[in-house]
């Protein structure tokens, strides 16, 4: 259900929504759209925190912004509403709880603005709003070998989206890519956690496959190994069978500075909620994976990994981390081979409904623990997921 009005032409700095609600539109942005559809929408999230509503543009938007919280029982419990995809008639959002985790199976209400025509051009120093955070199946290829070659030299020099944050939410933006939208997210999920002083994180994005992060994070004396933020690019899915997600191309580059603690990693969420988390660390500096080593040498795609696991030895589910024993700054990661290894070990918590293992998100980015309080930059200059909608 949505209450809306459509505005044609004109430059907008803010929008008055139905019922007298007002919403900021891309803070400090200059927007000259052909038309804008704005309104208040209501929908019920599924088990992955997703819900879909209609817009009135009758064409594929160039951008959609969703803001606001959902009053349920008199309490605002939804803290992050993130747009992850849109079509000519609908857009889809994923909703997270303020306390962490997906807001599943819940009616939510939020305001939105969908733009046709010229895309918003954000200011280079955006301060985020506090409420921002398949087709034919290809034949899976478990033997894709990552390339050890150097990272591409392209770096983002004229970003179209920049955000600086020191809060616990962060901001992001959706970009169209091969096979569907990608979301680049300044994910500040643990910045204000009691683990130590919060850091400041600036993300500058030229495109989903060309962006950088500059972080300044003091070391923590409370939780020295706690990850504070995970700036990343990711693709969202609605229960995509793992058999359809074959591989992902990646590339990053940065300098290594003694005393800083961080790792660059893939993060794949499997089946329902947060029961199964697959991480593939491609470069590590001083960080220890969750749990303990369960296999000191696993060969996948011509590379050797240490396998760590946090979870019971007799139960399924947990955090599974494949730590590359050599640095990988560029290549094509054979995701199918990692899924096959987990299945061979019978580690995956099965889906609560149905019997097909699925994913709802595949990410690639940097987990930041500490930069010793000085600015440090990571460049991400290649990323592409090969799946049912974008075959390898």
N, C-alpha and C positions, 0 to 999 in steps of 0.2 A: 504494500500500500504506500502511495506517495502523494503528498500535496505539493504542487509545483507551480511555478510561473516561468515563462520563457521570455528572455530579453534579447532583442535583435540589435546588433551594432552597439557602439559606444564603448568607452573605456571605464573599467570598473576597478575600484579599490576595495569595495566591500559589497555585500549583497544582502538585501532585506528578504528574509524567507517568510513563507506563509506562516501566519500565526504570530508575526512580529519578531521571530527569531532572527538574529543577525549572525553572520559568519565571516571571518576573515578569509580572503581569497589569496592564497599563496603570498604570505607576508612580504611586504615591500615589492610586490609584483606589479608589472605594467601589463594590462591585458586588453587587447582589442579584438574580441572574437566576432565571428559572423553571427553567432547566436549562443546564448547560455541558457541552459535549463537548470533551475534551482528549485529546491524543495525540501520537504521533510519526509523521510522514508521509514517504513517499518517492515521488518522481516524476522524470521526465526532461523538461527544458526543451526547448521548440521553438526555432526560429531567432530568435524575439523574446524569449527568456528567460522564456517563460511555461510554466507547467504547472498541471494541475488535479488535485485530489484530493477524496475524499469525506469528508463529516462525518456524524455520526450523529444530528443533531437532528430530522430529518424535517420541518423547517419552515425558513423563511428566517431566518437569524440576524439579530440587530440589530447584531452586531459580530463580527469575526474578528481575532485577533491571531496572527501567526506570528513566531517568534523562532528563533535558533540558526544554526549554520553547518554546512556539509556537508563532512565529512571525505572527501576524495578522494585516494587515493594517500598517505594520511597527512598531508595538508596541508589546512588550512581555507581554501578559496579563495573561498567565497561570503560576501560581506560584508553585503549588504542584501537582505532578503526582504520584499517589500511586497505585501500583499493588495490586489487591485484589483477583485475582484467575487466575489459568492457567490449561490448559489441554495438551494432547499430541500434539496438533496442534496449539493452540491459547493461548493468555493471555489477560486479561482484566484490564484496568486501570480506575481509577476515578480521575477527574481533578477539582481542585479548583482555584478560582480566587485569585489573590494577595490581593485584597481588602476584601476577605471573600466571602463565598458562592460557590455554584457549578458553574462550567463553562459548561452550557448546550447548546445543539444545535449548536456546534461550531467545525470547523475543527481544529485539533491540530496536531502538528508534534513534535516528541521527539526521543531521542536515547534510546536504550535498550540493555541489555545483558541477555540471558537466558542460564542457566547452567544445564548440565546433568552430572551425576556422583557425585563426592564428593561435598558437599555443602561448601560454603565459611565459614571460621571460623574467625569472627571478633575479632579485638583487644578488650581487656576489657576497653579501654578508647577511644572510637570512638568519633570524632567530626563530626557531620552530615554535609552533603552537604547542601548548601542553597536551593536546589531544590529537597528534598526527596519525606511533609505534604501531577420443584422440583420433582417429582416422586409421588407415591400414597399419597393422603392427609390423615393425621391422624385424628381421631375424637377428636376435641378440648375438653380439660378438664378444665372447669372453676373453679374446686374445688380442685386444687392442693394446699396442705397446707404446707407452709414453715416450715422447721425444726428449732426449737430454739436451737439446740445443738451447741456445741463448734466448732470453725473453725478447719479444718484439720491442723495438726502441720507441714506438709511439707513446707519448705521454700527453695527458690532458693539459692543454695550454689555454683554451678559451671555454671554460665550463659554462653550461647552460643552467646548471643548478648547483648552488652552494649553500651549505647549512653548517652552522657552528652551534654546538650544544655542550652544556655542562650539567644537564639534568639527567633524569633516569629514563627518558623515553626516546629521544632522538627523532629525526625526521627522515623522509625518503621520497622517492619519486619513481613512477612507472615509465619505462621506455619500451617501445615496440622492438622486438627482435625476431630472429628466425623461429618460426613455429609458435609465436605468441609473445605476450608481454613478460618483461623482466623487471624486477623491483630492486633498485639500489637503495640500501638502507643504512643509515648511520645508527646502528643498533646499540643503544646505551643500556642494555638490559640490567646491568649490575653496577652502574656507576655510583648510585647512592644506596648502598646496601649495608652499611656498618662495617664494611671490610677495610675501610681506610678513606683518605681524602679523595673526593671526586676529581676526575680529570676533565680536560677540555678537548673536544674532538671536532675537527673540521673536515667535512667531506666536500669534494669538488668533483662534479660529474660532467663529462662531455657526452657520454653515452653509456649504455649498460656494459659495454666492453672496453671502456676507456675512462677511468676515474682514479682519484687518489684520496688518501686519508692522511691528515696531519694530526697527531695526538700528542698531548702532554699529560702524562700520568705519573703521579708520585708513587713510590713503592709503599706498600702497606705493611705496617708492623703488626696488624691484627690478623690478616689472612694473606700472608706473603705470596701464595700461589693462586689467589682468586682471580679469575678472568673478570675484567671490568666492563669490556665492551667487545662487540663482534661486528664491526663495519663489514658489510658484505653485499654481494649481488646474488639474487636468487630467483628461481622460478617456482610459482605456486601451482599446485595441482589439486584436483578434487578426486582423490582416491585413484590415481593413475597406477595401473599394474606395473610392478617392478620390471616385468619382462619387456615393457615398452621403453624403459629408460636405459639406454645402452652405454653412453659414454659422455664425457664432457671435456672440451678443450679449455685450457687455462694458461695464464701467464701473469707473473708479477715480478717486480724487482724493487729492491731497496738496499740500503747499506746495513751491515751488521755492526752494531756498537756494543762493546763490552758492558755488562751490567744491566742491559735492557732485557726484559722477559716478554716474549711473544711467540706466536706460531701462526703460520698461514695454513688454512685447512678447508677442506670440504666438510659440510655438515648435512646429512640426509636424514629426514624424519620418516620412519617406516610404520605403516599400519595406524592404529588409533592413537591420537594424542601424542604423548611424550614417552610411550613405553619402550620404544626402540630408537636409539640415536646412533647412527653410523658416522664416525669422523675419520677422515683421511688427512693426516698431517703431511704436507709436502715440504715444509721448512720449519724448523724448531730452534729456538734460542732460549734455553734455560727453563723451559716449562715441562712439567710432569703430567702425563695424561691421568685421567681419573681411573681409580682402581689399581689393578696389578697386572704385571706381565703374565700372560697365559701361554704365549707361543713366541719364542725369541727369534724365529726366522720363518716368515711366510712369504713365498714367492708369488707375486701377482703381476702379470704384464711385464715380466722381465725385471721387476724391481723387488728388493727385499724390504720387508716391513717387520717391526715388532708389533705384536698384537696385545693390546691392553683391554681389560674388561672391568667395568664396575657393575656388579650384579651378583646374584646368588649362583653358586656353581651347579645347583640342581634345578633352579627355576629358569624360565625363559625371560627375555627382556633385559634391558640395561643400556649402558653406554659402551660402545665398541669402538676403540680407537686403533687404527692402523697407522703406526708411526714410521714413516719412511726413514731407513737407515742412511740414506744419502739425500742431499738437497735436490728438490725438483722445483725449478722456477718456471718451467714451461713444458707443455706436452698435451697429450690426450689421455685422460684418466679412464680406464676400463671399468666403469661402475658395475656392469653386469658381473664381472668376476668377483667383486667384493660381495655382492648380493648372494652369489652362488656359494661363496665360502661361509657366510653366515648361516645359510640354509643347511649346508653340509654339517655344520656344528650343532644344528637344532637349537639355535639361540634365540630366534625371533619370537617375541610374544605374538601369537596369531591374532588375526582380526577377530573382533567380537561377533561380527556378522559376515558370513561368507568365508571362503577359504583361500582367497587370492591375496597374496602380499601386495601392498600398494604403498605409494609415497604421497605425501601432501606438500613437501617442499624439498628442494635441492639448493644448497647455498655454497658460496665460495668467498672467503674473506680472511681477515686477520683477527685473531683473538689477542687482545692487548691486556697484559698484566701490569707492566711498568715500563716507562721510558726514562726513569730517574728524574722526572719533572721537567724534561726538556722536550722541545718539539722534535718529532720524528715522523718521516713521511714514507708511506708505502704506495707504490704505483701498481695499479691493476690494469693491464692493457690487452687482455684477450679473455673472452669467456663465451662459450656456446654449449648448450646442452643438446645432445642428439637423442631424440625420442620419437614417439609415434608421429608427432606433428612436424618433426624436423629430422628425417632419417640420416644416418651416417653415410 
